[in-house]
Amino acid sequence: MWSLSPAQSRPPLLALAGTDFLLPCSCPEEEKSILIWQKNLSVVAQYDPEDDEQVVDGSFRNRTRLYYPAEKDNCSLLLRRASVKDEGNYSCYYKSERMKRIDVELLVAAQYTPQVESVPPESEGSTGPGVYRCQAAGGYPVGRLRWLLDDRPVNSTFTTRRSVRDHLYNLTSTVSVGVPEGAVLRCVVENPRLEGSVSALLNRPATHTNKEQQEQGLHLPMMAVAVVVCVVLILGSVVMHLLRRRQRSR
């Protein structure tokens, strides 16, 4: 019968989905007869020289690395390609004189990737505010999506949908708003577990006014006339020069 020391715990740790992450567990620099990492009741990884049939949860197979026994004071676990499914409570058990336990809570975050697009009107030639859609894909946990028009909030709501395969969330929002020339419409997505925010924007560049276009249209013919006049003057000068030379030669 093993004697279990009181569990030690530490603040939650945050891993970014898709990256390798270290679950720390320091242990005395002495021989240990057993080392086991568990998530709830599932065995994640273990070192037990006397157990030839080590059963490891299939979702962690070929995704973990133990540093012990190569490093005598390091019972940490390296978790490769962290995913949302890895989120939860882990326990590090090791036995020297007594069985000891260290608890680690792992949180996972995935950043959203937003995109903004203009939605074509239902009827051709319709007038009024434009319709725009923002889709933010592949994030975790549930984030917040909002719209800004030149840094001013736009009233909107968004819907969430969660993927069954990878448990990531997709956020979608559609707004109907007039975007003046030169204005910037921005879709901002915030993840509660990550600092800052990510955004996608839609620019509506300023265009020339009718008056400016008319003035530019008038400038082109005037320039053409000026070029023609210059050519005529040059040709006239050349002809006069040739006539004078001919008269002198006589």
C-alpha positions as CSV (number, residue, x, y, z in Angstrom):
1,M,0.0,0.0,0.0
2,W,1.4,3.4,-1.0
3,S,1.4,6.3,1.3
4,L,0.4,9.4,-0.7
5,S,1.6,12.9,0.4
6,P,-0.7,15.9,0.1
7,A,-1.1,17.1,-3.4
8,Q,0.8,20.2,-4.5
9,S,-0.9,22.5,-7.1
10,R,0.1,25.6,-9.1
11,P,-1.7,28.3,-11.1
12,P,-3.2,27.3,-14.4
13,L,-0.9,27.2,-17.4
14,L,-1.9,28.3,-20.9
15,A,-0.8,26.5,-24.1
16,L,-1.3,27.8,-27.7
17,A,-3.1,25.2,-29.9
18,G,-0.7,23.5,-32.3
19,T,2.5,24.1,-30.2
20,D,4.5,21.9,-28.0
21,F,4.0,22.6,-24.3
22,L,5.9,21.6,-21.1
23,L,3.9,20.4,-18.0
24,P,6.4,21.0,-15.2
25,C,7.0,18.6,-12.3
26,S,10.1,19.0,-10.2
27,C,11.2,16.0,-8.2
28,P,14.1,15.2,-5.8
29,E,17.4,14.0,-7.4
30,E,17.1,10.4,-6.3
31,E,16.0,7.1,-7.7
32,K,12.2,6.8,-8.3
33,S,10.6,3.5,-8.7
34,I,7.6,4.8,-10.7
35,L,6.5,8.0,-12.5
36,I,3.0,8.4,-13.8
37,W,1.3,11.3,-15.5
38,Q,-2.5,11.2,-15.6
39,K,-5.3,13.4,-17.0
40,N,-8.2,12.7,-14.8
41,L,-8.2,8.9,-14.7
42,S,-6.5,8.4,-18.1
43,V,-2.7,7.6,-18.2
44,V,-0.9,10.1,-20.3
45,A,2.7,8.7,-19.9
46,Q,4.5,6.6,-17.3
47,Y,7.9,5.2,-16.3
48,D,7.7,1.9,-14.5
49,P,10.6,-0.6,-15.1
50,E,8.5,-3.4,-13.5
51,D,5.5,-3.0,-15.7
52,D,6.0,-4.4,-19.2
53,E,2.4,-3.6,-20.3
54,Q,2.1,0.1,-19.9
55,V,-1.3,1.3,-21.0
56,V,-1.4,4.9,-22.3
57,D,-4.5,6.7,-23.5
58,G,-4.6,6.5,-27.3
59,S,-5.0,10.3,-27.8
60,F,-1.6,10.9,-26.2
61,R,0.3,8.1,-27.9
62,N,3.5,9.3,-29.7
63,R,2.7,12.9,-28.4
64,T,4.6,12.9,-25.1
65,R,8.1,12.8,-23.7
66,L,9.3,12.1,-20.2
67,Y,12.7,13.6,-19.1
68,Y,13.1,11.0,-16.3
69,P,15.2,8.9,-15.9
70,A,17.7,10.7,-18.1
71,E,17.3,13.8,-15.8
72,K,17.0,12.6,-12.3
73,D,15.4,15.7,-10.9
74,N,13.0,16.4,-13.8
75,C,9.7,14.6,-13.9
76,S,8.2,17.1,-16.3
77,L,6.1,16.0,-19.3
78,L,6.5,17.5,-22.8
79,L,3.1,17.5,-24.7
80,R,3.4,17.8,-28.4
81,R,0.9,19.5,-30.7
82,A,-1.4,20.7,-28.0
83,S,-5.1,20.8,-28.9
84,V,-8.3,21.9,-27.3
85,K,-9.0,18.3,-26.3
86,D,-5.9,18.4,-24.1
87,E,-7.4,21.0,-21.8
88,G,-8.0,19.8,-18.3
89,N,-6.4,18.7,-15.0
90,Y,-3.2,16.7,-15.0
91,S,-1.4,15.0,-12.1
92,C,2.2,14.0,-11.8
93,Y,2.8,11.0,-9.5
94,Y,6.2,9.8,-8.5
95,K,7.4,7.5,-5.8
96,S,10.7,7.6,-3.9
97,E,10.1,7.0,-0.2
98,R,6.5,8.0,-0.5
99,M,4.1,8.5,-3.4
100,K,3.9,12.3,-4.2
101,R,1.5,14.1,-6.4
102,I,1.7,17.5,-8.2
103,D,-1.4,18.9,-9.9
104,V,-1.3,21.0,-13.0
105,E,-4.3,22.7,-14.8
106,L,-3.8,23.2,-18.5
107,L,-5.8,25.8,-20.5
108,V,-5.6,26.0,-24.2
109,A,-6.2,29.0,-26.5
110,A,-6.4,29.3,-30.3
111,Q,-6.3,32.6,-32.1
112,Y,-9.1,33.6,-34.5
113,T,-8.6,34.4,-38.2
114,P,-11.1,37.1,-39.3
115,Q,-12.1,38.0,-42.9
116,V,-14.4,40.7,-44.1
117,E,-16.4,40.6,-47.3
118,S,-19.1,42.6,-49.0
119,V,-22.3,40.8,-49.5
120,P,-23.9,41.3,-52.9
121,P,-27.4,43.0,-52.8
122,E,-30.4,40.7,-53.4
123,S,-31.7,42.8,-56.2
124,E,-29.5,44.4,-58.9
125,G,-29.3,48.2,-58.8
126,S,-30.6,48.4,-55.2
127,T,-29.6,51.5,-53.2
128,G,-29.0,52.1,-49.5
129,P,-26.4,50.9,-46.9
130,G,-24.1,48.1,-47.9
131,V,-24.1,44.7,-46.3
132,Y,-20.9,43.2,-44.9
133,R,-20.0,39.9,-43.3
134,C,-17.2,39.0,-41.0
135,Q,-16.2,35.4,-40.4
136,A,-13.6,34.6,-37.7
137,A,-12.5,31.0,-37.8
138,G,-10.6,28.5,-35.8
139,G,-10.5,30.2,-32.3
140,Y,-10.9,29.0,-28.7
141,P,-12.5,29.7,-26.3
142,V,-15.5,31.6,-27.4
143,G,-14.4,35.1,-28.4
144,R,-16.1,38.5,-28.9
145,L,-16.7,40.0,-32.3
146,R,-17.5,43.7,-32.9
147,W,-17.6,46.2,-35.7
148,L,-15.9,49.7,-35.9
149,L,-16.5,52.3,-38.6
150,D,-13.6,54.7,-38.4
151,D,-13.1,53.6,-34.7
152,R,-16.8,54.2,-33.9
153,P,-18.8,51.2,-32.7
154,V,-21.5,49.8,-35.0
155,N,-24.5,48.0,-33.5
156,S,-24.2,44.3,-34.3
157,T,-24.6,40.8,-33.0
158,F,-22.7,37.6,-33.9
159,T,-23.4,33.8,-33.9
160,T,-21.1,31.0,-32.8
161,R,-20.6,27.5,-34.3
162,R,-18.3,24.9,-32.8
163,S,-16.5,22.2,-34.9
164,V,-17.2,18.7,-33.8
165,R,-13.8,17.5,-35.1
166,D,-11.4,20.0,-33.5
167,H,-13.7,21.7,-31.0
168,L,-12.7,25.2,-32.3
169,Y,-15.2,28.0,-32.7
170,N,-16.3,30.0,-35.7
171,L,-17.9,33.5,-35.2
172,T,-20.0,35.1,-37.9
173,S,-21.6,38.6,-38.0
174,T,-23.4,40.6,-40.7
175,V,-24.0,44.3,-40.6
176,S,-25.9,46.8,-42.8
177,V,-24.1,50.1,-42.8
178,G,-23.2,52.9,-45.1
179,V,-19.4,53.3,-45.5
180,P,-18.5,56.8,-46.8
181,E,-15.7,57.3,-49.2
182,G,-12.4,57.2,-47.5
183,A,-13.8,55.4,-44.4
184,V,-12.5,52.2,-42.9
185,L,-14.9,49.4,-41.7
186,R,-13.2,47.1,-39.3
187,C,-14.1,43.7,-37.7
188,V,-12.4,43.2,-34.4
189,V,-12.1,39.8,-32.6
190,E,-11.0,39.4,-29.0
191,N,-9.9,36.2,-27.4
192,P,-10.4,36.3,-23.6
193,R,-7.3,34.2,-23.0
194,L,-4.9,36.1,-25.3
195,E,-3.7,39.7,-25.1
196,G,-4.7,42.2,-27.7
197,S,-7.1,41.5,-30.6
198,V,-7.0,40.6,-34.2
199,S,-8.9,42.4,-36.9
200,A,-9.8,42.5,-40.6
201,L,-10.8,45.7,-42.4
202,L,-12.5,46.9,-45.5
203,N,-11.3,50.2,-47.1
204,R,-13.4,52.3,-49.3
205,P,-10.9,54.6,-51.1
206,A,-11.9,58.2,-51.8
207,T,-12.8,58.9,-55.5
208,H,-12.6,62.2,-57.5
209,T,-15.7,64.4,-57.5
210,N,-17.6,65.1,-60.7
211,K,-16.1,68.6,-60.8
212,E,-12.6,67.3,-60.5
213,Q,-13.3,64.8,-63.2
214,Q,-14.6,67.5,-65.5
215,E,-11.6,69.7,-64.8
216,Q,-9.3,66.7,-65.6
217,G,-11.4,66.1,-68.8
218,L,-10.8,69.7,-69.9
219,H,-7.1,69.6,-69.3
220,L,-6.5,66.8,-71.7
221,P,-7.8,68.6,-74.9
222,M,-6.0,71.8,-73.9
223,M,-2.7,69.9,-73.6
224,A,-3.4,68.3,-77.0
225,V,-3.9,71.7,-78.6
226,A,-0.8,73.0,-77.1
227,V,1.3,70.1,-78.5
228,V,-0.2,70.7,-82.0
229,V,0.6,74.4,-81.9
230,C,4.2,73.7,-80.8
231,V,4.7,71.2,-83.7
232,V,3.3,73.7,-86.2
233,L,5.6,76.4,-85.0
234,I,8.6,74.1,-85.1
235,L,7.8,73.0,-88.7
236,G,7.2,76.6,-89.7
237,S,10.6,77.6,-88.4
238,V,12.3,74.8,-90.3
239,V,10.5,75.7,-93.6
240,M,11.5,79.4,-93.2
241,H,15.1,78.4,-92.5
242,L,15.2,76.2,-95.6
243,L,13.7,79.0,-97.8
244,R,16.3,81.5,-96.6
245,R,19.2,79.2,-97.4
246,R,17.8,78.6,-100.9
247,Q,17.5,82.3,-101.6
248,R,21.1,82.9,-100.5
249,S,22.4,80.1,-102.7
250,R,21.0,81.9,-105.7
